[in-house]
């Protein structure tokens, strides 16, 4: 290693110290509390394994994360594709529209959805005035409301990776396929779609992992039946003051996330998903 390389390596030290203090240390502290409070042992994990409530909440969390990921992909892929086809000026406006949610509080956005989705909200009032429905639809305090709110919040995490990948695809490949006799739909399916899969994987991975630990939106738009692991952790720590059980639930959620990532890594090239490989 040259002297210049050694000097450059020292630039990594502040980042490593930051990760150790604010990421690794809290994780180790959480693990220590999960097995030491109220007494040393695996009592908290045994209680979680033997409780149907915690297992139901874990399954509900996975189901909610999968549903949100699906709808984010369903909405995000055509939006990112439109950004790719649009002229630079319009693509910039579409990009700003995606980034606007990052400039406002999640709490504010979630409360805005309560105004829209409640029984006397904007959507139900409009549908009633148009005569489409005769009584308000239940759009809140259920699975539907939580999925709508979380999809809106997490959609940028799907669109941005998709757009980053699609922007690097040469659109002349589509024109070449069409010039050789392929219909537009066939050219898209056989040429563009396979090249954009790394963006699909990256977006789905980001949305799914973030959705697993979500708390605010499910709490405000859902009901007790839509309780997720993040809400259970907050309840154990803030209301019950049981740091051991709250830490154990956090460890379980982290373990499930890492296990799912390991399973994905056996099927998908994670290095390519994270941008390590060129198209």
Secondary structure, DSSP 8 states (H G I E B T S, - for coil): --HHHHHHHHTTHHHHHHHIIIIIHHHHHHHHHHHHSSSSSSHHHHHHHH-HHHHHHHHHHHHHHHHHHHHHHHHHHHHHHHHHHS-HHHHHHHHHHHHGGGGS-HHHHHHHHHHHHSTTSHHHHHHHHHTS-SS----SSSHHHHHHHHHHHHHHHHHHHHHHHHTTS-THHHHHHHHTT--HHHHIIIIIHHHTHHHHHHHHHHHHHHHHT--HHHHHH--GGG--HHHHHHIIIIIS--HHHHHHHHHHHHHHHHHHHHHHHHHS-HHHHTT-S--
